[in-house]
Amino acid sequence: MHYLDEGPGDAPPVLLLHGEPSWSYLYRHMIPPIVAAGHRVVVPDLVGFGRSDKPTEPTDYSYARHIMWTSALVFDHLDLRDITYFGQDWGGLVGLRLLTAQPDRYARVVIGNTGLPTGEGKPSAAFAAWQKFSQESPVFPIGNIVNGGCATDLSPEIIAAYDAPFPDDSYKAGARIFPSFVPTTGDDPESAANKAAWGVLANFDKPFLLCFSDLDAITKGGDAPFLAKVPGTKDQPHTTIVGASHF
C-alpha cells in the first residue's frame, strides 16, 4: 500500500483519504500548504488505486478488506495519533470506519462529498446509474470519469495523470468493483457495521467539519445526517462549496 508522507515526522498528522476512482494525486494542491502550516501529511493510495498494488480479480476486494488494509497502514504501520482526518467519497466510507474503530487517535474530522450508508432508504438515481455503469460498461475511462465529476473540464494532462495508474483494463478490477460495495440494502455485508459506526459518531464530540458542494448529484445534502447526529458538528463553520461538483 503506497502512501505519501510529507512534512516533519513529529508534527501532528493530517490524514487525507481519496475515493473512487481517484488516487493521492487528488490532493496535489492541498499537500504543500498543509505542510507549510507545520503539519505532517499522510496520503495513502487505497489498494487497487494509484501506486498501491492492484489485485486483478474483483473477488480480491471487499469493503471490509479496504478497511482492514487501510487500518493496517494507518494504525499498525504508521501508528498515527492526534490525527486531523479528511475524507472524500470512499475516503469517507473507509475513513469513518477507521475513526469509529479507534476514535481516541483522532483530534478532529473534516469530510466532503461522502457518507456512511447503512442500506436504509433508496439510493439516488444518479448513484444507481453510476453503480450500473461501473459494472456493465465495456469501457471504464478513469480520467474521464474524474473529469465528469468536476464542474470545469480538466486538461488532457490532468486526465492522463488520473489514468496513469491504470495502463490497461487488468489494473481496473478494484476501481470497477468499488461502487458495488456501497450498502444499498439492509442486508448488505457492511450494513450492520456501518450502523454500529453511527452509534460511535453519535458520541463523537471533537470538531467535525462538513464541506459538501452544491452541484454533486451523488452526495448533495449528505451533510444533513451528520449535522443531526454528530455532536462535534455543533458550532463549526460548515460550508457548502458553490459551483463545485463531486471532485
Salt bridges, closest charged atoms under 4 A:
ASP5 OD2 - ARG40 NH2 2.75
ASP45 OD2 - HIS2 ND1 2.89
ASP79 OD1 - ARG81 NH2 3.29
ASP79 OD1 - ARG105 NH1 2.97
ASP89 OD1 - HIS246 NE2 2.56
GLU120 OE2 - LYS195 NZ 3.45
GLU136 OE1 - LYS132 NZ 2.82
ASP169 OD1 - LYS172 NZ 3.41
GLU190 OE1 - ARG97 NH2 3.01
ASP216 OD2 - HIS246 ND1 2.66
